[in-house]
Amino acid sequence: MAKKTYKTRKEYSRHFKKLIELEREAEKQFHIREIQILTGKEREQRGRAILGLKATFKGTIVGGYKVYRFGRPDMPENHQIKVGDVVLVSRTNPLKEGIEGTVYEKGKKYLDIAFSDPPPDLNRGYWRIDLFVNDVTFKRMKHALELFEKGKSEFPEGVILGKEDTPIEVKEEEIKPFNGNLNEYQVTAVRKALGSSPLFLIHGPPGTGKTTTLVEVIEQLVKVKKVKVLATADSNTAVDNLMERLIKREIKVVRIGHPARVSKELIEHSLDYQVQNHEDYKRIEEIEEKIAQIKEVQANYLKPTPQWRRGLSDKQILELARQNRKTRGIKLSKIKSMAKWIELQNEIRKLLEEKKKIENQIVDKIIASSEVVLATNSTAGGEFLQNKTFGVLVLDEASQSTEPSALIPLIKAKKVIMAGDHKQLPPTVLHPDAKDLSYTMFERFIDLYPQASYMLRIQYRMNELIKEFPSEEFYNGELISHESVKNIKLSDIAKGKSENPALDDTPIVFIDTQGKFEEKTRRGSFSKYNPKEAEFVKKLVEDLKKMGIPPEDIGVITPYKDHEDYLKQLIPDVEVKTVDGFQGREKEVIIISLVRSNPQEEIGFLEDLRRLNVAITRAKRKLIIVGDAKTLCSNEVYRRLIEFIKKKGKLTSI
């Protein structure tokens, strides 16, 4: 069982340092091992590399990063490389000659990669791009743990360690909501979040509007209490989502992060953009102009490379030039030329220092004039927020952040308000000995301080019947369906009826494959796929489209990566993702393809019931589950689910 409490800061820090080291190694090894074992072609088939790419220079972006566009006419569609990922760019051997870059933009036929220092001959020949590990985050987690161990935390350490005598005050504060559409539970959550100290946890089950509630909390904090807020989440998508909503509420925000990771629509709110458009930025441009001029002059002199300086230091070269002396067989003219180069280089260095100073002043001004600073947990540990502290940290998607990741922003604030749902998927952890990382700070705090948590209860997503099973199974039967969704059904959005009995208005259907579709495993893979089940799902999708259901309203979820890849080939126009890829999302119709079918009745990692919870709570009007009932019934919860559908929904077989 994962640890709940810690005696000292040192014990806490050591415990998590060990876990993140293991996890970092596992992530690195995963990619390195795959690059070593698989051919480029095989890695491309798995979606973690793209070969045979041509590159063209696109331009320089905020922060001085150089962007190159890599593409080829028949670019693979289903690769896993996303905007913001760290990739290795190489000719043929990523581990030997790979240069790291960050994905800036992704199109159907191209990837734009931003480099701080691109390879010299990018415009020539062919390149491959490989998905790689992002090391920065691990370094920042470690740094946060070191700061905490030294006692440098704004947030009370007793709460973090789980000390029994830690005072936690929970009270409701009177408010006048800015958003008139909040329900009673959301209003109570806001009142408690504002009145409690130093911690409050909002538990938001699927479709209950947890981000809407957080936006109200932030608006109250900045407009009524005049508090400076740091708002973070583990992923860029979650931060952008929160930011978009704050902008609509006319809150002054600044988003910190690599420009390649901020969504294009929101770029003008990013720190880099605001720096470049600040009135003081002219001074930086003047300095850059000066540096460029000096470099032009410098090009006329001899650069003191090792072959010319022959062991002489800069200081010695300058001294020899002053005395008009030559040495070690180097001509005086060469010594004088090198000395001039060094003098100019010193000028450049001074100008660069001045530039950095002005940049830092501009950054401080922008942060000081913002009401809310937004960043991912990891970026909150970057240079721009070093030594900055905040009145309140608001952490969204907290149940998706590992504890060391949440600690990065936490130590910068005196109070934290977290929102999440520990009944849905925890963060992904690769190393078997680091599994404790999936016990998040959010869940640990809910276990330690249940009095400081509150659950939202009204859901605005799904039909009453789709809600019923997860509500009973995971949320003590406490979820209430809002009137606007209670009775929504498939026929409301369909243009016609289907002959297929599974596609009537019954909100939840289980189709039993009766052991007729056998699961398979690919060579060298731990994942599973089921070709016949995939063909069956394809037929269901085609029947739905014939009814006039638009492809963008249909989602297909499967627990297995290999099955996802197989389905994507079969049904390219419908979104197919693993359960993890659908967390936080919704569709009118969801088909879940469970894959497992074997005589041993083994269901492997379907045993993780949080995975089941996420899968069955994505559909609004229609949920169709395809699977082998006999195999699945070896698990108690799946057995109850199938019983429930038999009683209240519809159970059919192929």
C-alpha positions as CSV (number, residue, x, y, z in Angstrom):
1,M,0.0,0.0,0.0
2,A,1.3,3.5,-0.9
3,K,2.4,5.7,2.0
4,K,-0.1,8.2,3.4
5,T,2.0,10.0,5.9
6,Y,5.7,11.0,6.4
7,K,7.6,11.7,9.5
8,T,10.1,14.3,8.1
9,R,10.7,16.3,5.0
10,K,13.8,14.2,4.3
11,E,11.8,10.9,4.4
12,Y,9.2,12.4,2.0
13,S,11.8,13.8,-0.4
14,R,13.9,10.6,-0.5
15,H,10.8,8.4,-1.0
16,F,9.7,10.4,-4.1
17,K,13.2,11.0,-5.5
18,K,13.7,7.2,-5.7
19,L,10.3,6.8,-7.5
20,I,10.9,9.5,-10.1
21,E,14.4,8.2,-10.8
22,L,12.9,4.8,-11.5
23,E,10.2,6.2,-13.7
24,R,12.6,8.5,-15.6
25,E,14.8,5.5,-16.3
26,A,11.8,3.4,-17.4
27,E,10.6,6.0,-19.8
28,K,14.0,6.5,-21.3
29,Q,14.7,2.8,-21.6
30,F,11.3,2.2,-23.2
31,H,12.2,4.5,-26.1
32,I,15.9,3.6,-26.3
33,R,15.1,-0.2,-26.2
34,E,12.5,0.3,-28.9
35,I,14.9,2.3,-31.1
36,Q,17.5,-0.4,-30.7
37,I,15.3,-3.4,-31.2
38,L,12.9,-2.3,-33.9
39,T,13.8,-1.2,-37.4
40,G,12.9,2.4,-38.3
41,K,10.0,1.0,-40.4
42,E,8.7,-1.1,-37.4
43,R,8.9,1.9,-35.1
44,E,7.0,3.9,-37.7
45,Q,4.3,1.3,-37.8
46,R,3.9,1.7,-34.0
47,G,3.4,5.4,-34.5
48,R,6.6,6.5,-32.6
49,A,8.8,7.4,-35.6
50,I,8.4,8.9,-39.1
51,L,11.0,8.2,-41.8
52,G,11.9,9.7,-45.1
53,L,11.1,13.3,-44.3
54,K,12.3,16.4,-46.2
55,A,12.8,19.6,-44.2
56,T,12.4,23.3,-45.0
57,F,13.1,26.3,-42.9
58,K,9.8,28.0,-41.8
59,G,11.2,30.9,-39.7
60,T,12.0,32.0,-36.2
61,I,9.4,32.1,-33.4
62,V,9.1,33.7,-30.0
63,G,12.1,32.8,-27.8
64,G,14.4,32.7,-30.8
65,Y,13.6,29.0,-31.7
66,K,14.1,28.1,-35.3
67,V,11.2,26.2,-36.9
68,Y,11.6,23.6,-39.7
69,R,8.8,21.9,-41.5
70,F,9.3,18.1,-42.0
71,G,7.0,16.3,-44.4
72,R,6.4,13.8,-47.1
73,P,3.5,13.3,-49.5
74,D,2.3,10.0,-47.9
75,M,2.8,11.1,-44.2
76,P,1.4,8.3,-41.9
77,E,-1.9,9.4,-40.3
78,N,-1.9,7.6,-37.0
79,H,1.4,8.4,-35.5
80,Q,1.5,9.3,-31.8
81,I,3.7,12.4,-32.1
82,K,1.8,15.4,-30.7
83,V,2.4,19.1,-30.4
84,G,4.7,19.8,-27.4
85,D,6.5,16.4,-27.6
86,V,10.3,16.2,-27.4
87,V,11.6,14.4,-30.5
88,L,15.0,13.2,-31.8
89,V,15.8,14.3,-35.4
90,S,18.5,12.2,-37.2
91,R,19.6,10.8,-40.5
92,T,19.5,7.2,-39.6
93,N,20.7,6.7,-36.0
94,P,18.6,8.6,-33.5
95,L,20.7,7.5,-30.5
96,K,24.1,8.4,-32.0
97,E,23.3,11.6,-33.9
98,G,19.8,12.7,-32.8
99,I,19.2,16.4,-32.1
100,E,16.4,17.2,-29.7
101,G,13.5,19.4,-30.9
102,T,10.0,20.2,-29.8
103,V,6.9,19.7,-32.0
104,Y,5.5,23.1,-32.7
105,E,2.6,22.3,-35.1
106,K,1.1,19.2,-36.6
107,G,-0.7,18.9,-39.9
108,K,-1.9,16.0,-42.0
109,K,1.2,16.1,-44.2
110,Y,3.8,17.7,-42.0
111,L,5.3,18.3,-38.5
112,D,6.8,21.6,-37.6
113,I,9.8,21.2,-35.2
114,A,11.3,24.0,-33.1
115,F,15.0,23.8,-32.3
116,S,17.1,26.0,-30.1
117,D,20.1,24.7,-32.0
118,P,19.2,22.9,-35.3
119,P,21.5,20.5,-37.2
120,P,23.4,22.5,-39.8
121,D,22.3,20.8,-43.0
122,L,18.6,20.3,-42.4
123,N,17.7,21.4,-45.9
124,R,19.5,18.5,-47.5
125,G,18.6,14.9,-47.8
126,Y,16.1,12.8,-45.8
127,W,15.5,12.7,-42.0
128,R,13.7,10.6,-39.4
129,I,11.8,11.9,-36.4
130,D,11.6,9.7,-33.2
131,L,9.4,10.3,-30.1
132,F,11.7,10.7,-27.1
133,V,11.6,11.4,-23.3
134,N,11.0,14.8,-21.9
135,D,13.8,15.1,-19.3
136,V,13.0,18.7,-18.1
137,T,9.9,17.6,-16.1
138,F,11.9,15.0,-14.1
139,K,14.6,17.6,-13.3
140,R,11.9,20.0,-12.0
141,M,10.3,17.4,-9.9
142,K,13.6,16.7,-8.3
143,H,14.3,20.3,-7.7
144,A,10.9,20.8,-6.0
145,L,11.6,17.9,-3.7
146,E,15.0,19.4,-2.8
147,L,13.4,22.8,-2.0
148,F,10.8,21.1,0.1
149,E,13.4,19.1,2.0
150,K,15.3,22.4,2.8
151,G,12.0,23.8,4.2
152,K,11.5,26.2,1.3
153,S,7.8,25.8,0.9
154,E,5.1,28.5,1.1
155,F,2.5,25.7,1.7
156,P,2.4,24.3,5.2
157,E,4.6,21.3,5.3
158,G,2.5,19.6,8.0
159,V,-0.3,19.2,5.5
160,I,2.0,17.7,2.9
161,L,3.5,15.3,5.4
162,G,0.1,14.4,6.8
163,K,0.8,15.3,10.4
164,E,-2.1,14.7,12.7
165,D,-2.1,18.0,14.5
166,T,-2.2,20.0,11.3
167,P,-5.0,22.7,11.5
168,I,-7.3,22.6,8.5
169,E,-10.2,25.0,8.6
170,V,-13.3,24.3,6.6
171,K,-16.0,26.9,6.4
172,E,-18.4,28.4,3.8
173,E,-18.0,31.9,2.7
174,E,-21.0,34.0,1.5
175,I,-20.7,34.8,-2.2
176,K,-22.6,36.4,-5.0
177,P,-21.8,34.1,-8.0
178,F,-20.6,35.7,-11.3
179,N,-22.0,32.8,-13.2
180,G,-25.7,32.6,-12.7
181,N,-26.0,29.1,-14.1
182,L,-24.2,27.3,-11.3
183,N,-26.1,24.6,-9.5
184,E,-26.4,24.4,-5.7
185,Y,-23.6,21.8,-5.4
186,Q,-21.3,24.0,-7.5
187,V,-22.1,27.1,-5.4
188,T,-21.4,25.1,-2.2
189,A,-18.1,23.9,-3.6
190,V,-17.1,27.5,-4.5
191,R,-18.2,28.8,-1.0
192,K,-16.2,26.1,0.8
193,A,-13.1,26.5,-1.5
194,L,-13.0,30.2,-0.7
195,G,-13.7,29.9,3.0
196,S,-11.3,27.0,3.8
197,S,-7.7,27.1,4.6
198,P,-5.0,26.1,3.6
199,L,-6.5,23.3,1.5
200,F,-9.8,22.4,-0.3
201,L,-10.5,19.5,-2.7
202,I,-13.3,19.5,-5.2
203,H,-14.3,16.0,-6.4
204,G,-15.8,16.3,-9.8
205,P,-17.3,13.1,-11.3
206,P,-17.8,12.8,-15.1
207,G,-19.9,15.6,-16.6
208,T,-20.4,17.5,-13.3
209,G,-18.7,20.8,-14.5
210,K,-15.6,20.8,-12.3
211,T,-13.7,23.2,-14.5
212,T,-16.8,25.6,-14.6
213,T,-16.7,25.5,-10.8
214,L,-13.0,26.3,-10.8
215,V,-13.4,29.2,-13.1
216,E,-16.0,30.7,-10.6
217,V,-13.5,30.1,-7.8
218,I,-10.8,31.9,-9.7
219,E,-13.1,34.8,-10.6
220,Q,-14.1,35.3,-7.0
221,L,-10.5,35.1,-5.9
222,V,-9.2,37.8,-8.3
223,K,-12.2,40.1,-8.5
224,V,-13.5,40.0,-5.0
225,K,-10.6,39.0,-2.8
226,K,-7.9,40.6,-5.1
227,V,-5.7,37.5,-4.6
228,K,-3.0,36.6,-7.1
229,V,-3.6,33.1,-8.5
230,L,-1.4,30.5,-10.0
231,A,-3.5,28.0,-12.0
232,T,-1.9,24.8,-13.2
233,A,-2.7,21.3,-14.5
234,D,-0.5,18.4,-15.6
235,S,-1.2,18.7,-19.3
236,N,-1.1,21.6,-21.8
237,T,-4.6,20.8,-23.0
238,A,-6.1,21.1,-19.5
239,V,-4.3,24.4,-19.0
240,D,-5.4,25.8,-22.3
241,N,-9.0,24.7,-21.6
242,L,-9.0,26.6,-18.3
243,M,-7.3,29.6,-19.8
244,E,-9.9,29.9,-22.6
245,R,-12.7,30.0,-20.1
246,L,-10.9,32.6,-17.9
247,I,-10.4,34.9,-21.0
248,K,-14.1,34.7,-21.7
249,R,-14.7,36.0,-18.1
250,E,-12.4,39.0,-18.9
251,I,-9.8,38.0,-16.4
252,K,-6.2,39.2,-17.1
253,V,-4.1,36.1,-17.7
254,V,-0.6,35.2,-18.8
255,R,0.3,31.7,-20.0
256,I,3.9,30.6,-19.3
257,G,5.3,27.8,-21.5
258,H,7.2,26.8,-24.6
259,P,5.4,28.6,-27.5
260,A,5.2,25.3,-29.3
261,R,3.0,23.9,-26.5
262,V,0.4,26.7,-26.3
263,S,-2.6,26.4,-28.6
264,K,-2.4,28.8,-31.5
265,E,-5.6,30.6,-30.7
266,L,-4.3,31.5,-27.3
267,I,-0.8,32.5,-28.3
268,E,-1.4,36.3,-27.7
269,H,-1.9,35.5,-24.0
270,S,1.5,33.7,-23.8
271,L,4.3,35.2,-21.9
272,D,6.7,35.2,-24.9
273,Y,4.1,37.0,-27.1
274,Q,3.5,39.6,-24.4
275,V,7.2,40.2,-23.9
276,Q,7.7,40.8,-27.6
277,N,4.8,43.3,-27.6
278,H,5.8,45.1,-24.5
279,E,6.8,48.8,-24.8
280,D,10.3,48.1,-23.4
281,Y,11.0,45.4,-26.0
282,K,12.4,48.1,-28.3
283,R,15.5,48.2,-26.1
284,I,16.0,44.5,-26.6
285,E,15.7,44.8,-30.4
286,E,18.3,47.6,-30.3
287,I,20.7,45.4,-28.4
288,E,20.1,42.5,-30.9
289,E,20.8,44.9,-33.7
290,K,24.1,46.0,-32.1
291,I,25.1,42.4,-31.6
292,A,24.4,41.6,-35.2
293,Q,26.6,44.5,-36.3
294,I,29.5,43.5,-34.0
295,K,29.3,39.9,-35.4
296,E,29.6,41.3,-38.9
297,V,32.8,43.1,-37.9
298,Q,34.0,40.1,-35.9
299,A,33.8,37.9,-39.0
300,N,36.8,39.9,-40.4
301,Y,39.0,38.7,-37.6
302,L,40.5,35.3,-36.7
303,K,38.4,33.2,-34.3
304,P,40.8,31.7,-31.6
305,T,40.0,28.0,-32.2
306,P,42.3,25.4,-30.5
307,Q,44.4,25.1,-33.7
308,W,45.2,28.8,-33.6
309,R,45.4,29.5,-29.9
310,R,47.8,26.6,-29.2
311,G,46.9,26.4,-25.5
312,L,46.9,30.2,-24.9
313,S,44.1,31.6,-22.8
314,D,42.1,34.7,-23.9
315,K,43.9,36.7,-21.3
316,Q,47.3,35.7,-22.6
317,I,46.3,36.5,-26.2
318,L,45.2,40.0,-25.2
319,E,48.4,40.6,-23.2
320,L,50.6,39.4,-26.1
321,A,48.8,41.7,-28.6
322,R,49.2,44.7,-26.2
323,Q,52.9,44.0,-26.0
324,N,53.2,43.4,-29.8
325,R,54.8,40.0,-29.1
326,K,54.4,36.8,-31.0
327,T,54.8,33.3,-29.4
328,R,54.7,29.5,-30.1
329,G,55.2,30.1,-33.8
330,I,52.0,32.2,-34.1
331,K,52.5,35.3,-36.3
332,L,51.9,38.7,-34.6
333,S,49.3,39.6,-37.2
334,K,47.3,36.4,-36.2
335,I,47.7,37.2,-32.5
336,K,46.4,40.8,-33.0
337,S,43.5,39.5,-35.1
338,M,42.5,36.9,-32.4
339,A,42.8,39.6,-29.7
340,K,40.4,41.9,-31.7
341,W,38.0,38.9,-32.0
342,I,38.1,38.3,-28.3
343,E,37.5,42.0,-27.5
344,L,34.5,42.0,-29.7
345,Q,33.3,38.8,-28.1
346,N,33.5,40.4,-24.7
347,E,31.4,43.3,-25.9
348,I,28.8,40.8,-27.2
349,R,28.8,39.0,-23.8
350,K,28.1,42.3,-22.0
351,L,25.3,43.1,-24.4
352,L,23.8,39.7,-23.9
353,E,23.8,40.1,-20.1
354,E,22.1,43.5,-20.5
355,K,19.5,41.9,-22.8
356,K,18.8,39.2,-20.3
357,K,18.4,41.8,-17.5
358,I,15.9,43.8,-19.5
359,E,14.0,40.6,-20.5
360,N,13.7,39.6,-16.9
361,Q,12.4,43.1,-16.0
362,I,9.7,42.9,-18.7
363,V,8.7,39.4,-17.5
364,D,8.4,40.6,-13.9
365,K,6.2,43.5,-15.0
366,I,3.9,41.3,-17.1
367,I,3.5,38.7,-14.3
368,A,2.9,41.5,-11.7
369,S,0.2,43.0,-13.9
370,S,-1.7,39.7,-14.5
371,E,-4.4,38.4,-12.2
372,V,-3.9,34.8,-13.0
373,V,-0.6,33.1,-14.1
374,L,-1.2,29.8,-16.0
375,A,1.3,27.0,-16.6
376,T,1.6,23.3,-16.6
377,N,2.9,21.9,-13.2
378,S,6.2,21.3,-14.8
379,T,6.6,24.8,-16.3
380,A,5.7,26.3,-12.9
381,G,9.1,25.1,-11.9
382,G,10.9,27.0,-14.8
383,E,13.0,30.1,-14.6
384,F,10.2,32.7,-15.0
385,L,8.5,31.7,-11.8
386,Q,11.7,31.1,-9.8
387,N,11.3,32.9,-6.4
388,K,7.7,34.0,-7.2
389,T,5.0,33.2,-4.7
390,F,1.2,33.3,-4.9
391,G,-1.7,33.7,-2.6
392,V,-3.6,30.6,-4.0
393,L,-2.7,27.8,-6.3
394,V,-5.6,26.3,-8.3
395,L,-4.7,22.8,-9.6
396,D,-7.1,21.3,-12.2
397,E,-7.1,17.6,-13.2
398,A,-5.3,17.0,-9.9
399,S,-6.1,13.3,-10.0
400,Q,-3.9,13.1,-13.2
401,S,-0.8,14.6,-11.6
402,T,1.7,12.5,-9.8
403,E,2.6,13.8,-6.3
404,P,6.1,15.2,-7.3
405,S,4.5,16.9,-10.3
406,A,1.8,18.6,-8.1
407,L,4.5,19.6,-5.6
408,I,6.3,21.8,-8.2
409,P,3.5,24.5,-8.1
410,L,2.3,23.7,-4.6
411,I,5.4,25.0,-2.8
412,K,4.8,28.4,-4.4
413,A,1.5,29.1,-2.7
414,K,0.1,29.5,0.8
415,K,-3.2,27.8,-0.1
416,V,-4.3,25.2,-2.6
417,I,-7.6,24.4,-4.2
418,M,-7.5,21.2,-6.2
419,A,-10.1,19.6,-8.5
420,G,-10.1,16.1,-9.9
421,D,-11.7,12.7,-9.7
422,H,-9.7,9.8,-8.2
423,K,-12.3,7.4,-9.4
424,Q,-11.1,8.0,-12.9
425,L,-7.7,7.1,-14.4
426,P,-4.6,7.9,-12.4
427,P,-1.4,9.1,-14.1
428,T,0.3,6.5,-16.2
429,V,3.3,4.9,-14.5
430,L,5.7,2.6,-16.4
431,H,8.1,1.2,-13.8
432,P,6.7,-1.7,-11.8
433,D,8.5,-0.5,-8.7
434,A,7.3,3.1,-9.1
435,K,3.6,2.2,-9.0
436,D,3.2,4.3,-5.8
437,L,3.3,7.3,-8.1
438,S,-0.2,6.5,-9.3
439,Y,-1.4,7.3,-5.7
440,T,-1.8,11.0,-6.3
441,M,-1.5,13.9,-3.9
442,F,-5.2,14.6,-4.6
443,E,-6.3,11.1,-3.6
444,R,-3.9,11.0,-0.6
445,F,-5.3,14.4,0.7
446,I,-8.9,13.1,0.2
447,D,-8.0,10.1,2.3
448,L,-6.2,12.2,5.0
449,Y,-8.5,15.2,5.1
450,P,-12.0,14.0,4.0
451,Q,-13.6,17.0,5.8
452,A,-11.8,19.4,3.3
453,S,-13.3,17.7,0.2
454,Y,-16.7,18.1,-1.5
455,M,-18.3,16.2,-4.4
456,L,-20.2,17.8,-7.2
457,R,-23.4,15.8,-7.9
458,I,-25.3,17.0,-10.9
459,Q,-24.1,15.6,-14.2
460,Y,-24.8,17.4,-17.6
461,R,-23.5,14.7,-19.9
462,M,-25.4,11.4,-20.1
463,N,-28.8,9.8,-20.3
464,E,-30.1,8.7,-16.9
465,L,-29.6,5.0,-17.6
466,I,-26.0,5.4,-18.8
467,K,-25.3,7.4,-15.5
468,E,-26.9,4.8,-13.2
469,F,-24.3,2.0,-13.1
470,P,-21.2,4.2,-12.6
471,S,-23.0,6.3,-10.0
472,E,-23.9,3.2,-7.9
473,E,-20.6,1.5,-8.5
474,F,-18.1,4.4,-8.0
475,Y,-20.0,7.4,-6.5
476,N,-22.2,5.8,-3.7
477,G,-25.3,6.3,-6.0
478,E,-25.0,10.1,-5.4
479,L,-25.0,11.4,-9.0
480,I,-28.1,13.2,-10.2
481,S,-28.9,13.7,-13.9
482,H,-29.8,17.2,-15.0
483,E,-33.2,17.6,-16.6
484,S,-31.6,18.7,-19.9
485,V,-29.9,15.3,-20.4
486,K,-32.0,12.9,-18.4
487,N,-33.9,11.5,-21.3
488,I,-31.7,12.3,-24.4
489,K,-31.7,9.5,-26.9
490,L,-30.2,8.4,-30.2
491,S,-33.4,9.1,-32.3
492,D,-33.1,12.9,-31.4
493,I,-30.1,13.2,-33.6
494,A,-30.7,10.4,-36.1
495,K,-32.2,11.0,-39.5
496,G,-33.6,7.5,-39.9
497,K,-34.1,4.1,-38.1
498,S,-31.8,1.1,-38.4
499,E,-32.6,-2.6,-39.0
500,N,-29.9,-3.4,-36.4
501,P,-31.7,-4.1,-33.1
502,A,-28.7,-2.9,-31.1
503,L,-29.2,0.6,-32.6
504,D,-32.7,1.4,-31.2
505,D,-33.2,4.0,-28.5
506,T,-32.1,1.8,-25.6
507,P,-29.3,4.0,-24.0
508,I,-27.1,1.1,-23.0
509,V,-26.5,-2.2,-25.0
510,F,-24.1,-5.1,-24.5
511,I,-23.4,-7.3,-27.5
512,D,-22.0,-10.7,-26.4
513,T,-19.4,-12.1,-28.9
514,Q,-19.9,-15.5,-27.3
515,G,-16.2,-16.6,-27.7
516,K,-16.5,-16.5,-31.5
517,F,-13.9,-13.7,-31.9
518,E,-10.5,-14.7,-30.6
519,E,-8.0,-12.2,-29.2
520,K,-4.5,-12.1,-30.7
521,T,-1.0,-10.8,-29.8
522,R,1.5,-9.3,-32.1
523,R,5.1,-10.5,-32.1
524,G,7.2,-8.5,-29.6
525,S,4.1,-6.8,-28.1
526,F,2.4,-7.0,-24.7
527,S,-0.8,-5.5,-26.1
528,K,-3.8,-7.4,-27.6
529,Y,-6.0,-7.0,-30.6
530,N,-9.0,-8.8,-31.9
531,P,-9.5,-8.7,-35.8
532,K,-13.0,-10.2,-35.9
533,E,-14.3,-8.0,-33.2
534,A,-12.8,-5.0,-35.0
535,E,-14.7,-6.0,-38.2
536,F,-17.9,-6.2,-36.2
537,V,-17.3,-2.7,-34.7
538,K,-16.7,-1.4,-38.2
539,K,-20.2,-2.7,-39.3
540,L,-21.8,-1.0,-36.3
541,V,-20.2,2.3,-37.2
542,E,-21.4,1.9,-40.8
543,D,-24.9,1.2,-39.6
544,L,-24.8,4.3,-37.4
545,K,-23.7,6.5,-40.3
546,K,-26.5,5.1,-42.4
547,M,-28.9,6.4,-39.8
548,G,-27.5,9.8,-40.4
549,I,-25.3,10.0,-37.3
550,P,-22.3,12.3,-38.2
551,P,-18.9,10.5,-37.9
552,E,-17.7,13.2,-35.5
553,D,-20.5,12.3,-33.0
554,I,-19.2,8.7,-32.8
555,G,-16.3,7.5,-30.7
556,V,-14.7,4.1,-30.4
557,I,-12.9,3.2,-27.2
558,T,-10.7,0.2,-26.6
559,P,-8.3,-0.6,-23.7
560,Y,-5.6,-1.9,-26.0
561,K,-3.1,0.1,-28.1
562,D,-2.7,-2.6,-30.7
563,H,-6.4,-2.9,-31.1
564,E,-6.7,0.9,-31.4
565,D,-4.1,0.7,-34.3
566,Y,-6.0,-2.1,-36.0
567,L,-9.3,-0.2,-35.7
568,K,-7.9,3.0,-37.0
569,Q,-6.9,1.3,-40.3
570,L,-10.5,0.0,-40.6
571,I,-12.4,3.1,-39.7
572,P,-10.3,6.2,-40.4
573,D,-13.2,8.7,-40.3
574,V,-14.2,8.1,-36.7
575,E,-12.2,8.9,-33.6
576,V,-10.7,5.7,-32.1
577,K,-8.7,6.0,-28.9
578,T,-7.6,4.0,-25.9
579,V,-9.4,4.7,-22.7
580,D,-6.6,7.0,-21.6
581,G,-7.0,9.0,-24.8
582,F,-10.7,9.6,-24.1
583,Q,-10.4,10.8,-20.5
584,G,-12.1,14.2,-20.1
585,R,-13.9,13.8,-23.5
586,E,-17.5,13.0,-24.6
587,K,-19.4,11.8,-27.7
588,E,-23.0,11.3,-28.6
589,V,-22.4,7.6,-29.3
590,I,-19.7,5.5,-27.8
591,I,-18.8,1.9,-28.8
592,I,-16.5,0.1,-26.4
593,S,-14.5,-2.8,-27.9
594,L,-13.2,-4.9,-25.0
595,V,-11.0,-7.3,-27.0
596,R,-10.4,-10.0,-24.4
597,S,-11.8,-13.4,-25.3
598,N,-9.9,-16.5,-24.2
599,P,-10.6,-20.0,-22.6
600,Q,-8.6,-19.0,-19.5
601,E,-11.1,-16.1,-18.9
602,E,-8.2,-13.7,-18.3
603,I,-9.0,-10.0,-18.6
604,G,-5.6,-8.6,-17.7
605,F,-5.5,-4.9,-17.1
606,L,-9.2,-4.5,-17.7
607,E,-9.1,-5.3,-13.9
608,D,-8.4,-1.7,-13.3
609,L,-11.9,-0.5,-12.6
610,R,-11.1,3.2,-13.0
611,R,-10.4,2.3,-16.6
612,L,-14.0,0.9,-16.9
613,N,-15.4,4.0,-15.2
614,V,-13.8,6.3,-17.7
615,A,-14.9,4.2,-20.7
616,I,-18.6,3.9,-19.7
617,T,-19.0,7.6,-18.8
618,R,-18.0,9.1,-22.2
619,A,-21.3,8.6,-24.0
620,K,-24.2,11.0,-24.0
621,R,-27.1,9.2,-25.7
622,K,-25.9,5.7,-26.6
623,L,-23.4,3.3,-25.1
624,I,-22.7,0.0,-26.9
625,I,-20.3,-2.4,-25.3
626,V,-18.9,-5.3,-27.4
627,G,-17.2,-8.1,-25.6
628,D,-17.1,-11.8,-24.6
629,A,-19.4,-12.1,-21.6
630,K,-18.0,-15.4,-20.4
631,T,-14.4,-14.1,-20.3
632,L,-15.5,-10.8,-18.7
633,C,-17.7,-12.3,-16.1
634,S,-14.7,-13.8,-14.4
635,N,-14.5,-10.3,-12.8
636,E,-17.2,-9.3,-10.3
637,V,-17.8,-5.7,-11.5
638,Y,-18.0,-6.7,-15.1
639,R,-20.5,-9.4,-14.1
640,R,-22.6,-6.8,-12.3
641,L,-22.4,-4.4,-15.3
642,I,-23.6,-7.1,-17.7
643,E,-26.4,-8.1,-15.2
644,F,-27.4,-4.4,-15.0
645,I,-27.6,-4.1,-18.8
646,K,-29.6,-7.3,-19.0
647,K,-32.1,-5.9,-16.5
648,K,-32.4,-2.3,-17.5
649,G,-30.8,-2.0,-21.0
650,K,-30.5,-4.6,-23.8
651,L,-28.3,-7.7,-24.0
652,T,-27.9,-9.2,-27.4
653,S,-25.4,-11.6,-29.0
654,I,-23.8,-11.9,-32.4
